[in-house]
Amino acid sequence: MDMDSERIEQQLRAAFPQAEVNVSSDDNVHFTAKVVDAGFDGLNRVARHRRVHDAIGPALGREIHALTLSLRTPEEQAAMARD
């Protein structure tokens, strides 16, 4: 089954049920995902990416050829909005 933004977003919402999740793509090959979740608190960038990669599973690298991630805590997101 091909991946699309909606399917990736569903997988991320299942893995991060309290998160604000938004996934977009112009071609269903290159995706951008934004996840704002309190569970990222205390995790470095690599650990955050690993959690997202685990949530998406083996499609990453097969159907998904590029995934740009914006992974923030709610506090980090609020600070970005103030800037």
C-alpha positions as CSV (number, residue, x, y, z in Angstrom):
1,M,0.0,0.0,0.0
2,D,1.4,3.4,-0.9
3,M,2.0,5.9,1.7
4,D,0.3,9.3,1.7
5,S,0.2,12.2,4.0
6,E,-3.0,11.1,5.6
7,R,-1.7,7.6,6.3
8,I,1.5,8.9,7.8
9,E,-0.5,11.4,9.9
10,Q,-2.7,8.5,11.2
11,Q,0.4,6.5,12.2
12,L,1.9,9.5,14.0
13,R,-1.4,10.2,15.8
14,A,-1.6,6.6,17.0
15,A,2.0,6.8,18.3
16,F,1.6,10.3,19.8
17,P,-2.0,10.5,20.8
18,Q,-1.7,13.8,22.7
19,A,0.4,15.5,20.0
20,E,-0.4,18.2,17.4
21,V,0.4,16.4,14.2
22,N,0.5,17.8,10.6
23,V,1.9,15.9,7.6
24,S,2.1,17.3,4.1
25,S,3.5,16.3,0.7
26,D,3.3,17.6,-2.8
27,D,4.2,14.3,-4.5
28,N,3.5,11.5,-1.9
29,V,7.3,10.7,-2.0
30,H,8.8,13.7,-0.1
31,F,7.0,14.5,3.1
32,T,7.1,17.1,5.8
33,A,5.9,16.2,9.3
34,K,5.4,18.5,12.2
35,V,4.8,16.9,15.6
36,V,4.4,18.9,18.8
37,D,4.3,16.6,21.8
38,A,5.2,16.9,25.5
39,G,6.8,13.5,25.3
40,F,9.7,15.1,23.5
41,D,10.7,16.9,26.7
42,G,14.2,15.9,27.7
43,L,14.9,14.1,24.4
44,N,17.6,15.2,22.0
45,R,17.0,15.6,18.3
46,V,18.2,12.1,17.5
47,A,16.0,10.5,20.1
48,R,13.0,12.5,18.9
49,H,13.7,11.4,15.3
50,R,14.1,7.8,16.4
51,R,10.6,7.8,18.0
52,V,9.0,9.2,14.8
53,H,10.9,6.7,12.6
54,D,9.7,3.8,14.9
55,A,6.1,5.1,14.6
56,I,6.2,5.1,10.8
57,G,8.0,1.8,10.5
58,P,9.5,0.1,7.4
59,A,7.8,2.4,4.9
60,L,10.5,4.9,5.8
61,G,13.1,4.3,3.1
62,R,10.7,2.4,0.8
63,E,7.6,4.4,-0.1
64,I,8.9,7.4,1.8
65,H,12.0,8.7,0.2
66,A,12.4,11.9,2.1
67,L,10.9,13.0,5.4
68,T,11.6,16.4,6.8
69,L,10.7,16.6,10.5
70,S,9.9,19.4,12.9
71,L,9.7,17.9,16.4
72,R,9.1,20.2,19.3
73,T,7.6,20.2,22.8
74,P,4.6,22.5,23.4
75,E,6.9,24.9,25.2
76,E,9.4,25.0,22.3
77,Q,6.5,25.6,19.9
78,A,5.2,28.5,22.0
79,A,8.6,30.0,22.1
80,M,8.9,29.8,18.3
81,A,5.5,31.5,18.0
82,R,6.7,34.4,20.1
83,D,9.8,35.0,18.0
